[in-house]
């Protein structure tokens, strides 16, 4: 079955559905690595990607954002010169009532109103002004980090802003 568009699951509706021990067949989360890069080094600049609206971010969107940041920074800055942490964890299980599609499907099954559905994926519930990602880097890689965080924000279903939380004086000299 084809993955439905993210706009179908991006709104927060009702209580979260997280008790996996009572449901069977929950697919594994695509995102498995939540921290990347050099964790031991103390970096000059820290940037945060902050969500401006409340929404649900699917695990596939978090993984796509992580991959795009990692690819850009490992090529241009190097693995030892940055640190990335993804804050939200996709706990909420997304359900879908699968129905027949195609020619003549309306005669086969008209569906059921308010059907409960089967688990098809997971999502992280993010509220306004929550931190989605934290990136740390050196002064030389600051512009690349800002570009990478901006590219990652495009892959998320909510508008985001980039905030510099550490090294504002250094970033002002660079022109960020």
PESUL-V724820 format. One record per pair of residues at least 12 apart in sequence whose C-alpha atoms are under 7 Angstrom apart, sorted by the first residue. I is the first residue (numbers start at 0). J is the second residue. D is the distance in Angstrom with one decimal. If there is no record, write none. Layout:
I;J;D / I;J;D
This chain:
8;55;6.8 / 9;54;5.3 / 9;55;4.6 / 9;56;6.4 / 9;156;6.7 / 10;54;5.2 / 10;55;6.1 / 11;54;5.7 / 11;55;6.1 / 15;91;5.7 / 16;91;5.3 / 16;92;5.6 / 17;90;5.8 / 17;91;5.1 / 17;92;5.9 / 24;118;6.8 / 25;118;5.5 / 25;119;6.7 / 25;120;6.8 / 26;119;6.5 / 26;120;5.8 / 28;58;6.1 / 28;121;6.6 / 29;58;5.9 / 29;59;6.0 / 29;62;6.4 / 30;58;6.1 / 30;61;6.8 / 30;62;5.0 / 33;84;5.6 / 33;85;5.0 / 34;83;5.6 / 34;84;4.4 / 34;85;6.5 / 35;82;5.8 / 35;83;5.1 / 35;84;6.5 / 36;78;5.3 / 36;79;6.2 / 36;81;5.5 / 36;82;4.4 / 36;83;6.3 / 37;78;6.7 / 37;79;5.1 / 37;80;6.7 / 37;81;6.0 / 37;82;5.3 / 38;82;6.1 / 42;135;5.9 / 42;136;5.3 / 42;137;5.5 / 43;136;6.4 / 43;137;5.2 / 43;138;6.3 / 43;166;5.9 / 44;135;5.6 / 44;136;5.5 / 44;137;6.1 / 44;138;6.6 / 44;165;5.2 / 44;166;4.7 / 45;134;5.7 / 45;135;4.3 / 45;136;6.6 / 45;163;5.9 / 45;164;5.6 / 45;165;4.9 / 45;166;6.8 / 46;133;5.8 / 46;134;5.2 / 46;135;6.3 / 46;161;6.6 / 46;162;5.6 / 46;163;4.4 / 46;164;5.9 / 47;130;6.6 / 47;132;5.8 / 47;133;4.6 / 47;134;6.3 / 47;161;5.6 / 47;162;5.1 / 47;163;6.3 / 47;164;7.0 / 48;130;6.0 / 48;131;5.6 / 48;132;5.1 / 48;133;6.4 / 48;148;6.8 / 48;159;6.4 / 48;160;5.8 / 48;161;4.8 / 48;162;6.6 / 49;128;5.7 / 49;129;5.7 / 49;130;4.6 / 49;131;5.7 / 49;159;5.4 / 49;160;5.4 / 49;161;6.3 / 50;127;5.6 / 50;128;5.3 / 50;129;5.6 / 50;130;6.5 / 50;131;6.6 / 50;157;6.4 / 50;158;6.3 / 50;159;4.6 / 50;160;6.7 / 51;127;4.8 / 51;128;5.5 / 51;157;6.9 / 51;158;5.7 / 51;159;5.4 / 52;126;6.2 / 52;127;4.4 / 52;157;6.0 / 52;158;6.8 / 53;125;5.6 / 53;126;3.9 / 53;127;4.8 / 54;124;6.1 / 54;125;5.5 / 54;126;6.3 / 54;157;6.7 / 55;122;5.8 / 55;123;5.5 / 55;124;4.5 / 55;125;5.9 / 56;122;5.3 / 56;123;5.1 / 56;124;6.5 / 56;155;6.7 / 56;156;6.5 / 57;121;6.0 / 57;122;4.1 / 57;123;6.3 / 58;89;6.0 / 58;121;5.9 / 58;122;5.4 / 60;154;6.2 / 60;155;6.0 / 63;154;6.9 / 64;151;4.4 / 64;154;5.9 / 67;151;6.4 / 68;147;5.1 / 68;148;6.6 / 68;151;6.4 / 71;147;6.4 / 72;143;6.9 / 72;144;6.9 / 76;140;6.0 / 80;136;5.9 / 80;137;6.5 / 81;135;5.6 / 81;136;4.4 / 82;134;5.6 / 82;135;5.0 / 82;136;6.5 / 83;133;5.8 / 83;134;4.5 / 83;135;6.5 / 84;132;5.7 / 84;133;5.2 / 84;134;6.5 / 85;131;6.1 / 85;132;4.6 / 85;133;6.6 / 86;130;6.7 / 86;131;5.3 / 86;132;5.7 / 87;123;6.0 / 87;131;6.2 / 88;123;5.5 / 89;121;5.5 / 89;122;4.3 / 89;123;3.8 / 90;121;6.3 / 90;122;6.2 / 90;123;5.9 / 91;121;5.4 / 91;122;5.1 / 91;123;6.1 / 92;118;6.3 / 92;120;5.9 / 92;121;4.4 / 92;122;6.4 / 93;118;5.6 / 93;119;5.8 / 93;120;5.2 / 93;121;5.4 / 93;122;6.8 / 94;116;5.1 / 94;117;5.0 / 94;118;4.3 / 94;119;5.6 / 95;116;4.6 / 95;117;5.4 / 95;118;6.4 / 95;119;6.4 / 96;114;6.2 / 96;115;6.7 / 96;116;4.1 / 96;117;6.3 / 98;110;6.6 / 142;175;7.0
